[in-house]
Amino acid sequence: MIRNDQTLFVSEAEVEAAWEWVDRIINGWKSKNTKPVGYESGTAGPVEAIEMLARDGRRWNRSE
């Protein structure tokens, strides 16, 4: 039962920590004047994701 089971909910400190993490990402986008790249649901993702990994000599592991 959900009622009175605090283990099923995050604490205020956890919520604040999560927002600090997300805020750093958003502020990074703002400082570079960029936005997240969208892509159609069900696809492999945007080409920019492949290019980002390739800059470090990496690639997505696809087991298709």
N, C-alpha and C positions, 0 to 999 in steps of 0.2 A: 504494500500500500504506500502511496506517495505521501500521504498526510503525516507530518511530523518526522519524516525521514530526511534529515539534512544531508546525508551522504549522496542524495540524488541531485543536489544543487551545488553550484560553485559559490565560493565565498566572495565577499566584496573585494578582498585582496586579489583573488584570482581574476576577477573581472577587470580590476584596475591594471593588473600586469598584462592582461591580454590587450587592452586598449593602448598601453604604452608601446607594445610591440607593433600593433597595427598603425598607430600614429607615426612611428618612425618610417614605415613603408610609404604612407601617404605623404609625409613631409619630403621624402626622397623624390617622389614623383613631382611634387610641386617645385622643388628646388631645381629640377632638371627640365621643368615645363613639359612633362610627359604625362600620358594617361595609360592605364592598363590596356592591353591589346585584346580586343574581343575576338571570339571565334564561334563558329556554329556548333551547337551541342551535338555530340556523337562523332565529331571529327577528331583527328589526332592533335589538334591545337594549331596555334598560329605558327607561321614560318619563322617569326621572330624568336620563338622558343628554341627551335632547332639551331638557328644562327647564334643565339646566346650561348648554348652549350658548346657549339663548334669552336667558338673563340678560345675556349679552354681545352680543346682537343677531346671533348666529350660528346656523347650522343645518347639519345633515349634508348633504353633497352626494350625492344619490342619482341614479344614472343608469339606474334601472330603467324 
